[in-house]
Amino acid sequence: MTKYEECAEAIVKLVGGKENIISLAHCATRLRFKLKDDSKADVEALKKTKGVLTVMQKGGQTQVVIGNTVGDVYDAIGQLGISLAGEVPDDDEPVDKEAMKVHGKLIDRVVDLVTSIFVPVLPGLIGGGMVKALLMVFTTFFGLDKTSGTYILLNAVGDSIYSYLPIVLAFTAAKRFKANPVIAVMLAIAMCTAEVFNQETQYLFLGLPITGPKQGYGSTVIPIIVTIYLQSLLEHFFNKTLHPYVKNILNPLFTLAIIGPVMFLAVGPVMSGLQDMLSSAYTFLYNLNPIICGAVLGGLWQVLVVFGLHWGIVPLGQMNLSLYGRNTINAVTGPSNWAQAGAALGVALRAKSDDVKETAMSAAITGFFSITEPAIYGVNLRFKKPFYIAVAVATVSGGIAGASNAAATAGGPVGILSFPLFLGEGFIGFVIAMVLAFVGSAAITYFFGHTPEMDEQ
């Protein structure tokens, strides 16, 4: 039995067994369990399990932080017969249906909603962003012609998710709201491809004007999420009221015939206007004082990550890309990634414990590529001082990035591979902020962040 299989068996047992698991998904570093009964999970025992960095219960999820090997443990759990990234079978109802709902504070419900919809989309956003970053490198430094077939083909691949983001969000939102994913994707395709917004002619639907953003809905976020929520309500209503013999035919027909026009006539215009207002509000505050804005966001970012609250801000970056073509949020929060990585490096260089050295060095390397959870949970929060140092340095670095007015031209996490996305105004200031975050955190942690626990074998 491999170490991943041993870890998988222990985790499944400690979350209450297979029968207590509704579904399981994973992000870059965490296993995200939806459990029938959260109280059956032995959190303290999970935290002590070999291969587990920490455990959190929030937003209706039990999150087991694994680190870089999360995919291996996830696959091992799948081999135990657990439904991966799916729902419980129809004949396996939860002990309490209310357990499937997210209770608690409003912020918990919002974070859970945004997380469940956006986390599955991250691989696409990251992959598309990295393709665009590589294209920038080759056009800037290696003379790749933007009119060549090579560039056009790869650019189409990299741009695909950003040009048709509502289609992907429709699928994940449908899973979150228990709506039909095929109908959801159909609505999103209609939203992205309808040619009624950038025309000089005013189109009407039953006498009502069809309005919307001139650039279309291709990169919007909020309109499709609200649309799919309404779809789920309507489908649920028809499932209850229509006769079983005609339900499978009439439910899709009525849903498309009703939600489609509502989407274009009401939800789209109103929600895209709200999205633009949110983006404009952030941009207004940023322009008032980019240094303070950058310092506050940069300093708080990894604190928000710890509590999962950063997901409430992440969509604003995509909204800004859609509205302005640049994302300043990634620029001012990016240095915080390297601040955590630098603090972990400082621990690795100063600690006398071989286990701490190995864990910290691995965490520093992954943090260099934008994956910070191993550094946060496996090292910096464990010893506390390194985390505080990283937050302080990230505050200064975020202010520097804000002062330079740096911005990203595509989405995705900020690490060494994403530097080309920041080419343009403020690029030098951004690089300085990133380097300062890494070197500053490493040096200060090395000299002032040592604790006796780092030397315990």
N, C-alpha and C positions, 0 to 999 in steps of 0.2 A: 504494500500500500504506500503510495507516494505521500509526501508531506501535505500536498494540496488536498488529497482525499481524506487524510486524517483531520485536517482543519475543517473541511466541509462537513464531515460526519459530526464533529463536535459542535459546530455552529448550528446545524439543523436540530440536534438534540436540545441545545440550550435555548433555542427560540420557541421551544414547545413541541418539537417534532413535526413531521411532515403534515400531520392532520391539522396543525395550527397555522399553516402557511396558506394565505390566499394567493399571493403572487410574489415574484422576485424579479427585480431588475438590477442593473448595476450601472454606475457611471465610471469615471476614470479611476476612482480609488475606493468606492463604497459599494457594498451590497445593500440594496434597499428592499426590505421586507415589508409587505402588507400582511399583518397577522390578524387572525380572527379574535384573539384575546391577547392584548399586549402584556397583560400581567403575568402570563405564563413564561415570558422571556426572562431568563436569569441574566440580567445585565452585568452584574459584578463578575459572574463566572465567565461570561463572554469576554469581558475586558482582560481576563487573565489567560485566555486561550492563546496558545502559541500561534503566531501569524496574524493576530488581531491587534490593531493599534489602539482603537477605542470604540465605544458604542454610544449611540445617541438615540433617544426616542423623541421624535418631534414631528409635527405636521402629519400625524397619522401613520408614520413610518418608524420601523426599527432599523436604523442605519448602522451597519457594521463596517468600520473603516479598516480596509485591508492594506491599501497601498498599491504598488505597481503590479502585484501578482493577483489583483482582484479578478481578472479574467480567468485565470487558472482555477481559482477556488470556485468561481461561478460555474464553470464547466463541470467541475467535480460534483457540485451540488446537483446539477442537471442529471448526472449519471445516477443519482439516488432516486430519480423519479419525480423530482420537483418540477412543476410547471414554470418554465423560465419566461419572464417578461409577459406573462399571460394572466388569465383569470381562472378562478376555480371552476371546475366542471359544473354544469347545470344541476346535477344531482348531489352536489356537495356544498350545500348552503352553509354560510357561517353560523356559528353558535348564536350570534346576535347580529342581525342585519345592520343595526345601528353602528356596529364596530367598523363597518366599511366607510362610514362617514367621518369627516374630520371635525372634531369638536375643539373647544377651547377658544382662545383669543382670535379676533379677526385676523391679526397678522399671521397667525399659524395657518389659518385657512388659505390666505392669499399666497403665502410661501409654498404651501403644499400644491396649490393649483398651478402656480407658475412652474414649480419644479417638475411636476408630473408631465407638463406639456413641453417644456423646453429641454430637459435633460436628454430625452431620446434623440433630439435634433442636433445635439452638440457634435457628434462625429461628422455630420455633414457640414456644419458650419466651420469646424476645424479643418476638415479636408479641403473644402472649397477655398478657405482663406489661405491655406498653405500652397495650393496650386497657384493662386494669384500672387502670392509672395515670391514663388520661384520664377514666375513669368516676369515679375518686376526685376529680379536679379538678372535674368538672361537678356532682357531688353536694355537694361541700364549698363551692364558691364560686359556682355558678350555679343552685343549687336544683333540680337534676334529681331527680325523685321515684324512689326505689328500687322502687316498686311499678308504675311506668309500663312500658308495653310496650317503649319504647326502651331503658330500662335493662336489663330482663330479657333482651331479645334480645342486646344487646352483651355483657352479663355472661356469657351462655351461650357466646358466641364466645370471650371472653377466658379463661373457666374450662375450656374444653374439653380442652386439652392437659394441664392440671394434674389434672383429674378422671379422665382416661383415659390417663395417661402410659405405663402398661405397653404399651398397644397400639402406640404410636409406637416405644417402645424394642424391642418384639418385632420390628418390621420391620427396624430398623437392626442389632439383634443377629443376626437371621437372615442378613443379608448378611455380617456379620463371621464367623459360624460356618459359613457355607455350608449353611444349613438352608433348607427350603421356606418362603418368607415368608408365603404364604397360610395354611399350617398354623400358623405362629407367631402370626399375627394372630388366628386362630381361638382359640388357647389363651389369648391375652391378653384377648380379648373375654369369654371364659368367666370368666377371673380377675376382671375388672372388674365383671361384671354378675350373677354368682351371688348369689342371695339366701339364703345359708345361714349368714351370720356374725352378723348383728345380730338374729337371731330368738331367742326364748326356748326354742324347741324344739331339742333336740340331734339333729341329723341324722346318720345313719349311712350308710356305704358298705360293703356286704358285712360289716356288723357292726362296722366301724371308725369311730370318731367323726371327723366333719369339723370341724376347728377352724380358726381364723384370726382376724385382727384385727377387732374389732367394726365399725370404720369401713370395712372392706373393703380391697381391694388397689389402689384407684383411683389413689393417688399414690405407690405404692411403686416402688422401683428394683431392688433386688437379686433379689427372687423371680423376676421374669420373665426376667432375664438368665440366671440359673442354669437355669431351665426350658428356655429356647431352646438352651442349650448341651447339655443332656441330649437334647433333641429332635434336634439335629444328630448326636449319637453314635448314636442309635437309627436314624435314617434311613440313615446310612452303613452300619450293620450290615445292615439289611433290603435295601439296594441291592445288597449283596454276596451275600446268602444267598437271596433270593427269585428265583424263575424270572422271566425277562424278560416272559413272557406275562401274569403276574398282579402283577408288581411295582408298576405304576402304580395298581392298585386296592387291593392289600393294604397297601402301605407307608403311605399316609395313614391307612387304617383302623387298623392296628396302632399307629401312632404316637400317634394321638389317643386310642385306647382305653387305652394304657399310660401315656403322659405326662400325660394329663388327670387321672386319679386320683392319680398320684404328685405332681403339682403341688399338688393340694388337700390331700392327706393328709400329705405330708412336706416338699417343697420350700417351699411357701408358709409354713406355720407356722414352720419352722426359720429360713428366710432372713429373714422379716419380724421374727422375734425378734432375729436378729443385727443387722438394720438398726436396730431400736429400741435395741439395746445400743450401737451405734456413735454414734447420735444422742445417747443419754443420756450416754455417756462424754465427748463433746465439750461438751455442756451443763454437765456436772459441772465440767470443767476451766475452762470459761468463767465459771461462777458462783464458782469459787474466787477468781479475780482477773480480772475482765473487762478491767481496764486493761492488765495484762501480756499477757493473751491477745490483746487487740486490737493492742497494739504489736508483738508478735511476728508475728502473721499479716499485719498491715498492712505491716510492714517487709519481710517475706520474699516477699510476694505476687508482685511484679513480677519478682523473682529466679526464683521458681518458674515464672512465665510464660515467661521466657527459655528455660528447659530443658524446658518443657512439662509440668512436674510438678504444676502447679495442678489438672490434671484428676483427680488422685487425691483432691482435697479438694472439688471442685465438687459431686459427688453428695451430700456431707454436708449441704449447704445445702438440697437438695431433700428429703432425709430429715427435716431439722428442720421444714421447712414441713409435711410430712405429719404429723409427730408433735405439733408444738407450734403450728403455724400462724404461725410467725415464723422468719426466717432472719437470725441475727446475723452470719454469715460475710460476707454481702454488705455489711453495715454497716461492718465494721471493715476490709475489704479495698477497698471502694469508693474511699476517699480516695486510695489508691495510683494509681488511674487519673488523677485530677486532678493528682497530684504529678508524674507523668510528662508530662502535658500542660503544666503550669506550667513545668517545666524546659525543655521545647521552646520555649515562649513566651520564656523568658529568653534562650535562644540566638538566637531570631529578632530580638529587640530589640537584642542586643549585637553580633552577627556583622556583619562588613563585606562578606562574600561574598554576592552577590545570589542565587546558587544555594542557599547554606545558609539564607539568610533565607526564601526561598520554601518550601523543604522543611520547615523548622522551623515556620513559621507554619501551613502546611497540617496538619502533624502535631499541632500544639497544638489546632487546631479539631476535628479528628477525635477527639482524646483527650478533649475536652470532652464528646463524645457517647459515650464509653466505649471507643472503638477505639484501643488504645494501641500496637499494633505499629509503626505508622509513626513514632511518637515514640521508641519504644525502639530499634528497629533502624536507622531512618533518621537519627536525631539523637543521642539521649542516649548510647547505647553507643558510637557512633562517636567521640564526644569524651570519653567516660568520666566526667569530672567531673559533668556534668548528671545522669547516671544515679545516681551515688552520692548526690548531693544529694537527688534525688527519693526514694530509698530511705530516707534519714535523716528527711526531712520526713514521709513516709508512716508511719514508725514512731511519731512523735509524734501524728499525726492519727488513726492507728488506735487508739492508747491513749485519745484523747479520745472517739472513737466508742464504744469499749468502756465507758468510764466512764459514758456517757449511757444505756447499755443500749438503743441504737437497734437496729431490726431491720426487715427488709423483709417484706411480706406476700405477695409473689409473686417469681418468679424473673426471670432476665435480667440483663444487664450493668448496671453502675451508671454513670449519666451524668446530665446535666441533665434529660432527659425522664423519668427513673425516680424523681425526687424524691417524687412523690405516694405511691409505694409505701412510703415510710418515715414517713408521717404517723402520729402517735401518740406513745407513750412514746419519749423520747430524740430526737425529730425536730430540735429546736433544736441539740442537741449534735452531731448528724450533719451538719447544715448548716454549723456552725462548723468541724467537722473537714474537710469538703470544701473550704470557702473557704480555710482555712488551708493545706491541701495545695497548692492551686493558686497562691495569692498567695505563700506562703512559698517554694515551689520556684522560682517565676519570679523573685522578688526576689533570693534567694541565688545562683541561677545567674547572674543579670545582674551582680551585684557580685563574686562569687567563683568563678564557674564558667567564666570565659572561657579559651579556649586559642588559641594562634596559628593553629591549623588552621582555626578558624572564619572567618578573614579571607582565606584563600587563594582566589583567584578561579579 
